[in-house]
């Protein structure tokens, strides 16, 4: 490849990389309309790291969350030092598979998650919390700003959810949470999620 052709190809690739994703509309400027738009998002995927503290014990895991409509596929790699967990759930399904090959369904799956993690996580609501908004199926209350901080957050189902950092999505004007913290109202359980990569997001 000649130097001229190489330069032209490089410039063309750079121009393509600077373009926003196709068919991605700008987010609403009104906060309530923005919340409603995010609550309607049915397709996204992210990878990150989860740190949990339950009473006096702490655990970490790699996280991969895949949302397709009402169906959620959550993979936790390494929680509690017991290997991986895969949780698949939706309106008519709730299944847990362990790295050891064990499978649990419905109420047994929920009980096994609580046994392994030490707390009953509000998984159905997490689908919305990961996007920075409360679950529309229940009421929520905005949390007051912390002293000296503009951190946003809300309380829902006895859990406090705070968003510490946001990142733009793929050169668009949408911003998605990068760091969020949730804690139970009683303070017994705390979790911090750092999103390392938003792999997909379709508003």
N, C-alpha and C positions, 0 to 999 in steps of 0.2 A: 504494500500500500504506500503510495507516495505521501509525502509530508502534507501536501495540499489537501488530498482526499481525507487524510487522518484528521486534519484540523476541521474540515467541513463536517465530518461525521461527529466529532466531539462537540461542535457547536450545536448541531441538530439534537443530539442527545441531551445537552444541557437545556435547550429550549423546551424539550418535552418534559424534562424533570421539573421545570418551573411552573408548568401548567397545573391548575387545580384538577382534582378528580372529575371525570365526566359525570354529568347529571347530579351533582351535589349542589343543592340549593343553599343559599345563605341561611343561617339560623335566624329565627324571629328575634327582633330587638326587644320586644316586650317580655319581661321575665316570666309571666304566667304562661304566655304562648310558647316560650322556649321550654318550660317545664312540661307542658302538654305534648310538645313535639318529641321530647326525649322519652316520655312515657309511652309513646306509640312506636318507638324503635323496636323492631322485631328481629333484627339480624346484626350480630356483632360477634367479635372474637378477640380475646386478649390472653396474654401470658404475663406472669409476674411471680412475685415472692410473697408468701404469707408468713407472718409471725404472730403466734397466739400465746397469751398468758392466761392460764386458768388457775385461780387461787395462787399457789406458790410455784406452779410448774409452767415452764415455757416450751413451746414447740415451734418448728419451722417447716415449711413445705413449699415446693414449687407448685404453681397454679396454672391451669389452662382452662379457660371458660369459653364455651361455644354456645351461642344462643341462636336458635332457629325458630322463629315464631314463638309458640308456647313451650317448645321443647328445649331443655337445657342439658348440656353434657359438661360435667365438671370433673376434671382430673386433678388429684392432689398427689404429688410425688414426694413420698418421704415423711408424711405426718406421723408423729409419735414414735418415729424410728421403726415403724412396722411395715415399711414399704409403701406401695401406692394404693390409692383408692380411686375408683371411678364411680361417679354418681350420675345417674340419668333420671331426669324427672320431668313431669308435665302434668296436665290435668288428669290423665288416666294412668300414669305410670310413676313409680318411684322405686328405683333399683340401685343397689350398692354391690359393687364387685371389688374384692380385695386382691392384692398381689398374690395371695396364697390360693386363689381360685375360688374362695368362698363367695356365695351369692345370697343376697337378702332382698326381699321385696316388701313394699308397702310399709306397714307398721313395724315389721321386723327390721327393715332397712333404716328407718328413722331411729329406732332404738339402738341399733349398732353404731350409727354415726355418733350419737350422743355418748355411747360408751367409749368409743375410740377417741373422740375429740374432747370429751369432758363437758360438753355444752350442746344444747339444741340450737344450732345456728338457724336463723330465719332465711333459709335458702330461697324460698319463693320471692321474698322481698329483695334479696341481694341482687336479683336480676336488674332491678331498677336502681338500687343504691350504687351499683358499679358505674352507672351513667350519670350519677350526681343528683338524682331526684328521688323523692319518696315513692313508695308503692301506692298507686292510685286506688288500690282496693281497701286501704285503711286511712285513718286520719293521722296527721303528723303535726308537729309544732316546731317552728323555726327556733334554733338555739341562738342565744345572744352571742355577739362576738366576744372572743376571749380578749383580755386586756392586752393592748398593744398589737393586736393581730386582726387581720381582715378575713380570717378563716370562716368559711361558710359551713353550715350544718343544720341538722334537724334531729328530732327525736321521734321514733316510731316503734310501736310494739315493745316498749320498754328498753329500746336500744338507742344510744346516742351515736350519730353518724357525723363525722367531720371530714372535710376535704381540705388537705394541706397544700396540694399542688395540682395544677392542670397543665395539659399539653395540647397544642393544636393538632387536629386530625388531618394528616396528609396534605398540608399546605392549604387547607380550607380555613374558613373563619369559625368552624366548630371547635370548641374546647372540651376535652374529656378529662376526667380525673386521672391523675398519675399516682397520687398518694392519698389514701383515705384510712381513717381509723374508726373503728366501731367498738363500743363498750356497752355492757349491760347496765341497766339502771342501778343495779345493786353494786356494780363495780367489780363483780367476781370474775367476769370474763372480758378480755380485751384482745382486739385483733388489729393488726396493721397490714395493709396490702400495698405493695409498690408495684404498679403496672410497668413492666419493662417494655412491653410492646402492644399497642393496639393493632391487631392484624387485620381487622375488618370492622367497618362501621357504616351502616346504611340508614341515614335519617329519612 
